[in-house]
Amino acid sequence: MADRVTVIGWDGSPLTDAARAALQAASLVAGAAHHLALDDVPERAERIRLGSVALAARRIARHRGTAVVLADGDPGFFGVVRTLRAPEHGLEVEVQPAVSAVAAAFARAGMPWDDAQVVVAHSRNLRRAVNICRAHPKVAVLTSPGAGPAELALLLGEVHRTFVICEALGTREERVTVLTSEKAVDYLWRDPNVVIAVGGHTRPQAPVDPDPAAAGRPVRSGDGWLAGRTPGYPDGPRGWAGHGPVPDHAARTDGRSQELRAAQLARLGPRSGDLVWDIGCGPGLIAADAARFGAAVIAVDRNAEALARTTARAAESGVMLEVVHGGAPQVLERLPEPDVVRIGGGGLRTVEACADRRPERIVTHATTRDEAEATGRALADRGYRVECALLQSVEMDTVDWTERDRTVVFLLSGSRM
């Protein structure tokens, strides 16, 4: 088997002395076509053009001698190192990194990137990468053929972002283009490229009827301290589903118990890369919390004031989400495909319309047993495994320990089979 595999990152700059020495000693060199054309690759070495890294790793494992793998940028950052180090290949790997394509792209754009999300887009996971762009104000996308700037823009649809597109970084054909996302579909882009998608905001604009207790509360700002988080909102409010050390103004006017919201969130399980529909979003407590978990969120309500409260709640929480004004189920026809759906209102027709879109999970509630049974049948008839729990919540006044409010509701969830 190969005595040693040295993985060398290349960013267009001259190779280091150590990298050149490793190449000169190599009896096998693997890399893309532009890597194998480098002057430092010895003529005597066997050459493998990288397509499938797993196939190349198997060939390298059978090779008797010293192997070098050339890769763009930092090969340990979404690169070939992970595949080469897989236990089944049994390879001893030494890495000599270069500047990663993401770092180079942000350098070309003159932007910091410690607050950016970084995703890899392939045709099989492009929709999830797009959902990250929906949910975060700064995202670097390492693209691939069939999952490039034009495809990102098409799936973003009416969500407008500024694209910084960095093509062929480190080569003579390098080009950096800045344009709005909807214009990216009009061009052919060179591979490989990196897309920096920037847009949206998390700073409050004009909250409608904010929590009176928040008056005069300073908005935190300053440097971020945790990579991937937006500076100024490193933590957000503590608690979720309206829970916290101080009762939330929106929670007091929501008309639903904190326990119901918490149970609905637990069953939704929103996560990064998901698109969540929150139908009948009310003041946006669940919508904002789903976004805090990393999901992209579309909040739908027929009440414009509710949407204004949802927008204010999102800004207070330091997250981005979309709001859609209209009544379900009609307004749902123009929305992109959801992964999970929470239905806070709209009736049985809305439940049926959501189930017809085949999300992974649907969560809703009913106030009567008849309504719960009808909802459960609608979900089961459309191929969902249905669970139902009778949830009772009693809020106590802790001054005299008397009952303040009681809520009884049927909590339903459907999981796609």
N, C-alpha and C positions, 0 to 999 in steps of 0.2 A: 504494500500500500504506500501511498505518498508519505515521505518522511515528515514533511511539514507543508502546511498551506499558509502562504502569506497573502492577506487580502489588502490591496493597496487602493486607497481612495484617490480619485483624480478630479480636480476642479478646474482644469485648464491651465494651471500654473506649472512651472517646471517641477519635476519630481525631486524629492529629497535624495541626498546621497544614500540613505538607507534603502529607500525604495528602488533606486537604480541598481544598487548592489544585489537586492533580492531578485530583481528581474534578470540580471546578467547570470545569476546562478541557477535560474529556473530551467527545467527541462520540459515543463508544460505551462502554457499561459492561457487563461480563459478570460474572455471579456467581450464587450460589444465590438462592432466593426471599427468604430473610431478609436477604441482602446488598442486593438490589435495592430492598428496602423501607426502607433507611436514609434518613434525612432529607437526608443530604449528597449523595445521587445527584441530579443535575440533571434536571429534567423534560424538557428538550429533547433529552437524550441518547438514542440508540438503545440498547435494552436486549436482552441475550442471556442467557437462563437457562441456566446451565451444566449440561449433562448429560455429553456426551462432550467432554472438553477438546480432543481432536484436531480435532473438527469445529468447535468454537468458534475454535480457532487458525487454521483455514483461513478462516473468515469475517473474523476480525480482520486477517489478512494482506491480504485484498482491500479492507478498509475504508480510505477516504482521510480521514485525520484522526487524532485522538489517542484512544487506547483505554486503558481501565483495566480490569483484572481484579481482582475482590475474592475473597479466599479466607480460610478460617479459619486462625488462628494464623500460623505461619511458613510461607509458601508455598514456601520452598526446602527444607523438610524433609518429604520424601514428599508434595510438593505439586505445584502446576500449573507451577512454573517449569521443571522438566525437560522437560515436553511443549512448552511455549511456545518453549523455546530449541532445539528440534530444527532441524537445518539446513534441512529442506525448507520450513519456514515463513518463514525469512529475517527473523525479528523481532528488533528491538533491545529488550531487556528491562531495565527498571529495577525494583528490588525494594525495597519498604518493609515489612519484616517486623514481626510482632507476636509475642507469646509463643506458642510452639508449644503445641498441645493436649497433647503429652506432658509438657512442663514444667509446664503448668497443672495437669494431673492429679496429678502428684507433689507439687506445691505444695498442692493441696487435701488430699492424703493426709498431708502433713507428712513426706515421706520424701525422702532423697537419691536421685538417679537416675543418678549417674555409673557405678554398677556394674550398671545394668540393660541387658538386651537390648531392642531396639525392633523390632517387626515390623509389617507391614501384612497384614491378613487379608482375603482375598476368597474367594468360594465356590470358585474354581479352585485356590487354594493353602492352603485352611484347614488341611488335615492337616499341612502342613509348619509352619505357624504353631503348631499344637498341639504338634508335636514340639519346637519351641524352648521351649515352656512346660514340657514334660517334662524337658528337659535343663538348665534354668537356674533358679536360685532367685528371680529377679526379672525379670519380662518385662512390657513395656508393649505392648499390642496395639491398634493403630489398626484398628477394626472397620469393617465395611460391611454393608449389608442382606444377610441370608442368611449372614453370617459374624460373628455377634455373640456376646454373652456366653453365651446359651443353647447355641448351636452349639459354642462352645469347650468348655463344660462337658460336653456329650454326648460329644465325642470324647476328652476327658481320661479319661472313665470312672472307674476306681477310683483314678486318680492325683488326690489331693485337694490343692487349692490354695485360698488365700484370695484372693477377688476384691475389688478396689476398683474399682467401676464408676462412671465419671464421665460423666453424660449431659448433652448440650446445654450444654457448657461456655461460659460467657460470655453466656448468654441468661437471660431471666427464668425459664425452665423448668429451669435447672441443678439437678442433683441428684447427690449422691454417696452410694453405697450400699456397705457392707462386708458380705460374707457368704461362706460357704463355697461352693466351686464347684458342688457337687452341688445346691445350692438355686437356682442361677441359672436352671435350666431351668423354674422355676415362675413366672417373671415375663415380662412384655413390656417391652422396653427401648426408650427413645427413641433415634433416630438424630439426629446422630452421637454416638457414645460412645467412650470409651477404657477399656480394661480393664487394670488392673495385676494381674498374677497373681504371687502371692508364696507360697513354700512350699519345703519340703525343707531340707536342710542340707548343708554340706560340711565341717563340723568333726568330727573323729574322735569317736566315742562310746566304744565298748569294743572295740578291735581284738582279734581272736582270734589268738594266737600271732604277734605282730608280729615284724618283723625284729629280732633281738637287737642288731644294730649300731645300730639306731635308738633304743635305750634312752637316755633323757636328752636326746634331740635336741629343742630347743625348737620349739614350734609358732609359726610366724610370725604376727604380727597387726599391726594398725595400719591406716593409711589406704591406700586403693588409689591407684594412680598411672596406670592405663590404663583408659579408659572401656570399660564393658561387661564387665569382669572382676570377680570376687568379691574384695573386700578380704581380705587375709590369705593369699591363695594367688595372688600375681601371676605366678608362674612355674611352680610345681609341680616335680616331679622332672625332672631333665634326662634326655634319651634316651627311648626308647620300646621296646616289645616286650621289656621286661626288660633292655634295654641301659642302661648308665650307668657312671659312674666307679667305683662300688662294686657288686659283684655283688648282685643283688636276692635276698632270702631266698625269696620266692615263686617266682622264676625257677629257683632251684636245686632246688626241690621239684616243679616243674611236670611233668617228664617229657617235655617237648618242647623243641626247641632254640630259642634266641633267633632264629636265622636263619629258622626256619619261621614263628614268630610275626610277624617283620618282613615276610616275603613275603606272609603272609595279610592283614596290615593293608594292605599296598600294593595288593593286588588288591581288597580291600573298598572302599577309598577313601572312608571315612566322612566326612560333611560336615554342616554346619549344616542343619537341616531334615529330615535323614534319621532314620528309626527303624531301629536295628540290633538284630537278634536275635543273641545269642551263646549258642549251644546247647552244653551241656557246657563251661561257662565256666571250670571249674577254679578257680585262685586269682584270676581276674579281671584278668589282665594285659592281654589284648586288649580286654576290656569297658571297663576304665578308660581305656585309650588312645583307643578310639573316642570316648568321651565327651570326652576332652581335645581332640579334633579338632572338637568342637561338635555331635556327633550325640546324639540321644536313644538310650538303650541299655536293652534288657531282657536281663538275664543269666539263663540257665536252667540248672539243674543238679539232679540227684536227690540230691546229697550236701549236707546242711545245712552241714557244716563248710566245704565249698568256697564256698558262698554267703556265709558269715560272712567268709571271707578276701576275697572279692570286695568286700563292703561296706567292709571295712577298707582295701582297696587304693584304692577310690574316694575314701574320706575322706582318705587320705594324699595323693591326687592333686588334691584340691579340686574334685571333680566329683560330679554326681548321676547315679545310675542306679537302675533297678528290678531287684529280684531275684525270681525265681519258682522255687519249690521244686516239683519234679516231674519225671517222666520223659517224654522225647520218644519218639514224636510226640504222645501223647495230650494232654499239657499245652499243646501249641501251639494247640489249637482255640480257646481263649478269649483269645488274644493279638491285639492290633491288627495291622493289615497292615504288614509290614516293607518297607523299601526295599532293604536288603542283609542277608544272613544269613551268619554264620560257624558252621559245624558242627564242633564238636570231639568229638562222640560221639553215638551214637544209632543208628548203622547205616543200612542202605539204606532202611528204611521212613521214617526221619527225613528223608533226602535227598528222597525222593519227596513226603512231606507238605509240605516247604518249597517244592519246585518247584511244587506245586499252588496255592500262595498267590501265585505269580507275582512274587516280588521282582525287582528289576533285576539283582541279582548274588548268586550263591551261591558260597561258598568253603569247601572242606573238604580233607581229606587221607586217604590210604590207606597202609597199611603193606605191602601186597602188590600185585603187578601185577593179579592176578585181581580183587581188591577195587577197584582203580582202574578197571579196565575196566567192571565192573558199575556203579559210580557214574557213570562217563561216559555209559554207555548210558541210565541212568535220567534223567540231565539232558537228553541229546539227544532222547530220546523225548518230553520235555515242552517242547520248543521252546527249548532253550538251546544256545548255541554254546559248546563245551567246549574248554578248554585244560588241558594236563597237563604237568608238569615233574618230573623226578626230581631231588630236592634232597638233596645230601649235605653234611653238616656234620661237621667234625672239630675238636673242642676240644683245644687244645694247652696243656700245662703249660709256662709260660714260664720256669720255673726251670731245668729240664733239657731243655726242648724235646722232650718226649715226648708221645705221643698220650694224652689223658686220656679222651675219650669220642667216639664216632662215631655219627651218626644218619643213616639213609637213609630217605626218605619220598617218596611221590608227592603232589605238590601239585596239586589240581584246582580250577578255577574255571569257573563257568558264567555266561554273560552272556545275558540274555533277548533273543531276536530279535524 
